[in-house]
Amino acid sequence: MISYQKLWVLLKERGITQSMLRREYGITPQCISALKEDRYVRTALLDKLCLILSCDVSEILERKEDAGEI
């Protein structure tokens, strides 16, 4: 399972709110919701977030073991 918990920590550290993501960067509420719920998002969104935060993708997501996988 992919977790975006690291994203929320980094956003808080950088002082970027969900409202700012929507207004200033054009991230849709649906995308924000998907990230909050650790659901599938497009790689283009991950790339955009990395550009906004000037970071590597490994700084905004991580893979966590899920007992029901495979």
DSSP file (Angstrom, degrees, kcal/mol; ACC not computed):
  #  RESIDUE AA STRUCTURE BP1 BP2  ACC     N-H-->O    O-->H-N    N-H-->O    O-->H-N    TCO  KAPPA ALPHA  PHI   PSI    X-CA   Y-CA   Z-CA
    1    1 A M              0   0    0      0, 0.0    63,-3.7     0, 0.0     2,-0.5   0.000 360.0 360.0 360.0 139.3    0.0    0.0    0.0
    2    2 A I  E     -A   63   0A   0     36,-0.3     2,-0.4    61,-0.2    61,-0.2  -0.806 360.0-162.1 -94.0 131.7    1.2    3.5   -0.8
    3    3 A S  E     -A   62   0A   0     59,-3.2    59,-2.0    -2,-0.5     3,-0.3  -0.934  17.4-166.5-115.7 137.4    1.0    6.1    2.0
    4    4 A Y    >>  +     0   0    0     -2,-0.4     4,-1.2    31,-0.4     3,-0.9   0.105  56.1 115.8-104.8  19.4    1.1    9.8    1.5
    5    5 A Q  H 3> S+     0   0    0      1,-0.3     4,-1.6     2,-0.2    -1,-0.2   0.866  72.5  58.2 -56.4 -38.3    1.6   10.6    5.2
    6    6 A K  H 3> S+     0   0    0     -3,-0.3     4,-2.3     1,-0.2    -1,-0.3   0.822  99.6  59.7 -62.7 -31.0    5.0   12.0    4.4
    7    7 A L  H <> S+     0   0    0     53,-1.0     4,-2.8    -3,-0.9    -1,-0.2   0.935 104.0  48.4 -61.4 -47.3    3.4   14.5    2.1
    8    8 A W  H  X S+     0   0    0     -4,-1.2     4,-2.0     1,-0.2    -1,-0.2   0.865 111.3  50.3 -65.3 -36.1    1.3   16.0    4.8
    9    9 A V  H  X S+     0   0    0     -4,-1.6     4,-2.4     2,-0.2    -1,-0.2   0.936 112.7  46.5 -64.7 -46.1    4.3   16.4    7.1
   10   10 A L  H  X S+     0   0    0     -4,-2.3     4,-2.0     2,-0.2    -2,-0.2   0.896 110.6  52.2 -65.4 -41.2    6.3   18.1    4.4
   11   11 A L  H  X>S+     0   0    0     -4,-2.8     5,-2.7     2,-0.2     4,-0.6   0.926 110.6  48.4 -60.0 -44.0    3.4   20.4    3.5
   12   12 A K  H ><5S+     0   0    0     -4,-2.0     3,-1.0     1,-0.2    -2,-0.2   0.919 110.3  51.1 -62.7 -44.0    3.1   21.5    7.2
   13   13 A E  H 3<5S+     0   0    0     -4,-2.4    -1,-0.2     1,-0.2    -2,-0.2   0.855 113.4  45.4 -60.3 -35.3    6.8   22.0    7.5
   14   14 A R  H 3<5S-     0   0    0     -4,-2.0    -1,-0.2    -5,-0.2    -2,-0.2   0.483 113.4-118.3 -89.2  -3.4    6.7   24.2    4.4
   15   15 A G  T <<5 +     0   0    0     -3,-1.0     2,-0.6    -4,-0.6    -3,-0.2   0.803  63.9 144.7  72.9  28.9    3.6   26.1    5.5
   16   16 A I      < -     0   0    0     -5,-2.7    -1,-0.2    -6,-0.2     2,-0.1  -0.901  31.7-160.0-105.4 122.1    1.5   25.0    2.6
   17   17 A T     >  -     0   0    0     -2,-0.6     4,-2.0    -3,-0.1     5,-0.1  -0.461  32.2-109.9 -94.6 167.8   -2.2   24.4    3.3
   18   18 A Q  H  > S+     0   0    0      1,-0.2     4,-1.9     2,-0.2     5,-0.1   0.879 120.9  55.7 -62.2 -37.7   -4.7   22.4    1.4
   19   19 A S  H  > S+     0   0    0      1,-0.2     4,-3.1     2,-0.2     5,-0.3   0.898 106.2  50.4 -61.4 -40.6   -6.4   25.7    0.4
   20   20 A M  H  >>S+     0   0    0      1,-0.2     4,-2.1     2,-0.2     5,-1.0   0.896 106.4  55.2 -64.7 -39.9   -3.1   26.9   -1.0
   21   21 A L  H  X5S+     0   0    0     -4,-2.0     6,-2.5     3,-0.2     4,-0.6   0.907 114.8  40.5 -58.5 -40.7   -2.8   23.7   -3.0
   22   22 A R  H  X5S+     0   0    0     -4,-1.9     4,-1.0     4,-0.2    -2,-0.2   0.967 124.4  34.1 -71.4 -54.0   -6.2   24.3   -4.5
   23   23 A R  H  <5S+     0   0    0     -4,-3.1    -3,-0.2     1,-0.2    -2,-0.2   0.938 128.8  29.3 -71.9 -49.3   -6.0   28.1   -5.1
   24   24 A E  H  <5S+     0   0    0     -4,-2.1    -3,-0.2    -5,-0.3    -1,-0.2   0.759 132.2  28.8 -88.1 -25.9   -2.4   28.7   -6.0
   25   25 A Y  H  <<S-     0   0    0     -5,-1.0    -3,-0.2    -4,-0.6    -2,-0.2   0.460  96.9-121.5-118.9  -2.8   -1.4   25.4   -7.6
   26   26 A G     <  +     0   0    0     -4,-1.0     2,-0.5    -6,-0.3    -4,-0.2   0.730  50.9 158.6  72.5  22.4   -4.7   24.1   -9.1
   27   27 A I        -     0   0    0     -6,-2.5    -1,-0.2    -7,-0.1    -2,-0.1  -0.695  40.0-126.0 -78.8 125.7   -4.8   20.8   -7.2
   28   28 A T     >  -     0   0    0     -2,-0.5     4,-2.2     1,-0.1     3,-0.2  -0.310  11.6-118.9 -73.9 154.4   -8.4   19.7   -7.3
   29   29 A P  H  > S+     0   0    0      0, 0.0     4,-2.5     0, 0.0     5,-0.2   0.848 115.8  57.8 -57.9 -33.5  -10.4   18.8   -4.1
   30   30 A Q  H  > S+     0   0    0      2,-0.2     4,-2.2     1,-0.2     5,-0.1   0.899 106.6  47.2 -64.9 -40.6  -10.8   15.3   -5.5
   31   31 A C  H  > S+     0   0    0     -3,-0.2     4,-2.3     2,-0.2    -1,-0.2   0.912 111.7  50.1 -67.0 -42.4   -7.0   14.8   -5.8
   32   32 A I  H  X S+     0   0    0     -4,-2.2     4,-2.4     1,-0.2    -2,-0.2   0.916 110.9  50.2 -61.6 -42.7   -6.5   16.2   -2.3
   33   33 A S  H  X S+     0   0    0     -4,-2.5     4,-1.8     2,-0.2    -2,-0.2   0.913 109.1  51.1 -61.3 -43.9   -9.1   13.7   -1.0
   34   34 A A  H  <>S+     0   0    0     -4,-2.2     5,-3.1     1,-0.2    -1,-0.2   0.903 111.1  48.5 -61.5 -41.7   -7.5   10.8   -2.8
   35   35 A L  H ><5S+     0   0    0     -4,-2.3     3,-1.4     1,-0.2   -31,-0.4   0.911 109.8  51.5 -64.3 -42.5   -4.1   11.7   -1.3
   36   36 A K  H 3<5S+     0   0    0     -4,-2.4    -1,-0.2     1,-0.3    -2,-0.2   0.825 114.0  44.4 -63.9 -31.0   -5.6   12.0    2.2
   37   37 A E  T 3<5S-     0   0    0     -4,-1.8    -1,-0.3    -5,-0.2    -2,-0.2   0.265 112.1-118.7 -97.9  10.9   -7.2    8.6    1.8
   38   38 A D  T < 5 +     0   0    0     -3,-1.4   -36,-0.3     1,-0.2    -3,-0.2   0.857  64.3 148.1  53.7  39.2   -4.1    7.0    0.4
   39   39 A R      < -     0   0    0     -5,-3.1    -1,-0.2    -6,-0.2     2,-0.0  -0.443  55.9 -66.7 -95.0 174.2   -5.9    6.2   -2.8
   40   40 A Y        +     0   0    0     -2,-0.1     2,-0.3     1,-0.0    -1,-0.2  -0.326  53.7 177.2 -59.7 135.2   -4.6    6.0   -6.4
   41   41 A V        -     0   0    0     -3,-0.1     2,-0.1    -7,-0.1   -10,-0.0  -0.962  34.2 -97.0-134.5 157.2   -3.4    9.3   -7.9
   42   42 A R    >>  -     0   0    0     -2,-0.3     4,-1.6     1,-0.1     3,-0.7  -0.375  25.8-124.3 -71.7 149.1   -1.8    9.9  -11.3
   43   43 A T  H 3> S+     0   0    0      1,-0.2     4,-2.6     2,-0.2     5,-0.2   0.805 110.9  65.3 -63.5 -28.0    2.0   10.2  -11.5
   44   44 A A  H 3> S+     0   0    0      2,-0.2     4,-2.2     1,-0.2    -1,-0.2   0.875 101.3  49.6 -61.4 -36.8    1.5   13.7  -13.1
   45   45 A L  H <> S+     0   0    0     -3,-0.7     4,-2.6     2,-0.2    -1,-0.2   0.917 110.0  49.7 -67.6 -43.4    0.1   14.8   -9.8
   46   46 A L  H  X S+     0   0    0     -4,-1.6     4,-2.1     1,-0.2    -2,-0.2   0.907 111.1  50.2 -61.3 -40.8    3.0   13.4   -7.8
   47   47 A D  H  X S+     0   0    0     -4,-2.6     4,-2.0     2,-0.2    -1,-0.2   0.912 110.0  50.0 -62.8 -43.0    5.4   15.1  -10.2
   48   48 A K  H  X S+     0   0    0     -4,-2.2     4,-2.6     1,-0.2    -2,-0.2   0.906 109.8  50.7 -62.7 -42.7    3.5   18.4   -9.8
   49   49 A L  H  X S+     0   0    0     -4,-2.6     4,-2.5     1,-0.2    -1,-0.2   0.897 108.8  51.9 -62.4 -40.0    3.7   18.1   -6.0
   50   50 A C  H  X>S+     0   0    0     -4,-2.1     5,-1.9     2,-0.2     4,-0.9   0.884 110.3  48.8 -63.7 -38.3    7.4   17.4   -6.2
   51   51 A L  H  <5S+     0   0    0     -4,-2.0     3,-0.3     2,-0.2    -2,-0.2   0.922 111.9  48.8 -65.9 -43.9    7.9   20.6   -8.3
   52   52 A I  H  <5S+     0   0    0     -4,-2.6    -2,-0.2     1,-0.2    -1,-0.2   0.911 121.7  34.7 -60.2 -43.7    5.8   22.6   -5.8
   53   53 A L  H  <5S-     0   0    0     -4,-2.5    -1,-0.2    -5,-0.2    -2,-0.2   0.467 102.0-129.3 -93.0  -2.8    7.8   21.3   -2.9
   54   54 A S  T  <5 +     0   0    0     -4,-0.9     2,-0.3    -3,-0.3    -3,-0.2   0.959  67.7 119.9  49.8  56.8   11.2   21.0   -4.7
   55   55 A C      < -     0   0    0     -5,-1.9     2,-0.3    -6,-0.1    -1,-0.2  -0.843  67.7 -97.8-140.3 174.2   11.6   17.5   -3.5
   56   56 A D    >   -     0   0    0     -2,-0.3     3,-2.3    -3,-0.1     4,-0.3  -0.663  37.9-113.3 -92.3 152.8   12.0   13.9   -4.6
   57   57 A V  G >> S+     0   0    0      1,-0.3     3,-1.7    -2,-0.3     4,-1.2   0.808 115.0  66.3 -57.4 -30.3    9.0   11.6   -4.8
   58   58 A S  G 34 S+     0   0    0      1,-0.3    -1,-0.3     2,-0.2   -52,-0.0   0.665  94.1  60.9 -66.7 -14.0   10.5    9.5   -2.0
   59   59 A E  G <4 S+     0   0    0     -3,-2.3    -1,-0.3     1,-0.1   -49,-0.2   0.552 110.5  38.0 -87.9  -8.3   10.0   12.5    0.3
   60   60 A I  T <4 S+     0   0    0     -3,-1.7   -53,-1.0    -4,-0.3     2,-0.3   0.515 119.3  30.9-119.7  -8.5    6.2   12.5   -0.2
   61   61 A L     <  -     0   0    0     -4,-1.2     2,-0.3   -55,-0.2   -57,-0.2  -0.977  53.8-174.5-145.4 160.9    5.2    8.8   -0.3
   62   62 A E  E     -A    3   0A   0    -59,-2.0   -59,-3.2    -2,-0.3     2,-0.5  -0.989  27.7-116.9-151.3 153.7    6.2    5.5    1.0
   63   63 A R  E     -A    2   0A   0     -2,-0.3     2,-0.4   -61,-0.2   -61,-0.2  -0.804  30.3-167.4 -93.4 128.8    5.2    1.9    0.6
   64   64 A K        -     0   0    0    -63,-3.7     2,-0.1    -2,-0.5    -2,-0.0  -0.921  27.2-106.2-116.4 143.2    3.8    0.2    3.6
   65   65 A E        -     0   0    0     -2,-0.4     2,-0.5     2,-0.0     3,-0.0  -0.392  30.7-162.4 -64.7 139.4    3.2   -3.5    4.0
   66   66 A D    >   -     0   0    0      1,-0.1     3,-2.2    -2,-0.1    -1,-0.0  -0.990  16.6-143.5-126.9 121.8   -0.4   -4.6    3.8
   67   67 A A  T 3  S+     0   0    0     -2,-0.5    -1,-0.1     1,-0.3    -2,-0.0   0.775  99.8  52.7 -56.6 -28.8   -1.3   -8.0    5.2
   68   68 A G  T 3  S+     0   0    0      2,-0.1    -1,-0.3    -3,-0.0     2,-0.0   0.327  82.5 125.5 -91.5   8.6   -3.9   -8.6    2.4
   69   69 A E    <         0   0    0     -3,-2.2    -4,-0.0     1,-0.2     0, 0.0  -0.321 360.0 360.0 -71.4 151.0   -1.6   -7.8   -0.5
   70   70 A I              0   0    0     -2,-0.0    -1,-0.2     0, 0.0    -2,-0.1   0.436 360.0 360.0  48.5 360.0   -1.1  -10.2   -3.4
